[in-house]
Amino acid sequence: MLVAYYSVIFSKTVVGEITGVERVELPVALIARSGGDINSQVFSFAIGIKDDKTGQIYTASSEDRQWAVASKGQCAEAVFLPYPPWQFTKRDTYFGARLIKLYECPQK
């Protein structure tokens, strides 16, 4: 059970300023087909958020389309899902950053 839900159980909520949000451009051609499903990688983003409490910048990849409206300098609350430690090449990194709340940062 722990194996299946590792990333959810050990997820990290980060609240802070967005330091970067970039659409990952893939060299592909979009072809419409009768199913209408488009590969989710077309909506892939790289995200960075500076944690308000620690100052650490957390980075992750995401296929959450909500990141398309986020901009550097805005503040956000996001849930970062860690890769499990048995995926050695991706250990201690995050994927699937889920945007929970987006707002203008308070004045510093």
Secondary structure by P-SEA (a helix, b strand, c coil): cccccccccbbbbbbccccccccccccbbbbbccccccccccbbbbbbbbbccccbbbbbcccccccccccccbbbbbbbbbcccccccccccccccccccccccccc
